[in-house]
């Protein structure tokens, strides 16, 4: 919680009725729950073709990032040895 949220919450708890304070906290949580349930109901499980396409592209991304990391390391090892003087 930020300082502003805590001060507004404490203001609600002290100055207003306790039911209003509970509603102030509970309403956003309830709305988040409703929207989350609606999202999960709209989601569909991918079919085999779509899953294979996603898996292949993800694997390809891992391979590409691995090669980029390998070549960056390969380039910086000699540069580091020159700088350190080893």
Residue, then its C-alpha position, 0 to 999 in steps of 0.5 A: x500500500x502506498x502512503x496515500x492509500x493507507x491514509x485514505x483507508x484509515x480516514x475511512x475507518x475512523x470517520x465513516x461507518x465501518x460498512x462503507x470502509x468494508x465496501x471501499x476495500x471489497x468492491x475492487x476485489x470483487x470486480x477483479x474476481x468477476x473479470x478474472x472469471x470472465x477471462x478464464x471462461x473466454x480462454x480456449x485450449x489450443x488445438x494440436x496444430x496451434x500448440x505445435x506452432x507456438x512450441x516451435x516458435x518458442x524453441x526457435x526463440x530460445x535457440x536464437x537467444x542462446x546463439x546471441x548470448x554465446x557470440x556476445x560472450x565469445x566476443x567479450x572474452x578477448x576484449x576482457x583479457x586485453x583490458x585485464x591484461x591476463 
